[in-house]
Amino acid sequence: VYDGHGGRQAVDYCQQKLHSVLLDEVAGRLCSDTSDEVISDAFNCTFRKVDDQLKMLGTWRCGCTVTVVLAHRTAKKMRLHAANVGDSRAIVVDGGDVQRLSRDHRPTDPAEIHRVEAEGGFVVRGRVVGQLGVSRALGDHSLKSVGVTWCPYTSARDVSLDSVLVIGSDGLWDVLSDGDVRWIGV
């Protein structure tokens, strides 16, 4: 899921290119090792590469949030690997249990405020330098020197055969809680 802001340039580019960059990164690493760390490294390299490509395209005042999930099935289990920047979110509904695979990166979170400030920025009214409502995004290069980063949160978890994966932008999560989503379609 990609959610753009400040124009379509970043979101359109990510929609067209991010998955192929990720597949190349994963394919280059999975020959011998499918550990969570290897997948996390592939996500990190992908997000950095795509953000660098967006910089060359001139995405100074536009960007996008990103939430991606890879499913890895073996004969015995299914494992989901997720990465995100921004406030798009992924949850897994497994029976009655709801667990997040992502983390919201908003400059209202104390940890994100601290990180932004440590990188030379500041937060005004829940926005990085009073401008951007997320503290991590691809693009937004005019704000990279003041705490906005491309670095994703990554996670992994085993899922059962009756699990449901829900990925949505903040448009969904601003009106429904994680727990509310499990009742949709029941």
HELIX and SHEET records of a PDB file:
HELIX    1   1 GLN A    9  ARG A   29  1                                  21    
HELIX    2   2 ASP A   36  LEU A   57  1                                  22    
HELIX    3   3 PRO A  110  ALA A  118  1                                   9    
HELIX    4   4 HIS A  141  VAL A  146  5                                   6    
HELIX    5   5 ASP A  170  TRP A  173  1                                   4    
HELIX    6   6 ASP A  178  VAL A  181  1                                   4    
SHEET    1   A 4 TYR A   2  HIS A   5  0                                        
SHEET    2   A 4 GLY A  63  ARG A  73 -1                                        
SHEET    3   A 4 MET A  78  VAL A  85 -1                                        
SHEET    4   A 4 TYR A 153  VAL A 159 -1                                        
SHEET    1   B 3 TYR A   2  HIS A   5  0                                        
SHEET    2   B 3 GLY A  63  ARG A  73 -1                                        
SHEET    3   B 3 LEU A 138  GLY A 139 -1                                        
SHEET    1   C 3 ASP A  97  ARG A 100  0                                        
SHEET    2   C 3 ARG A  89  ASP A  94 -1                                        
SHEET    3   C 3 SER A 163  GLY A 168 -1                                        
SHEET    1   D 2 VAL A 123  VAL A 124  0                                        
SHEET    2   D 2 ARG A 127  VAL A 128 -1                                        
END                                                                             
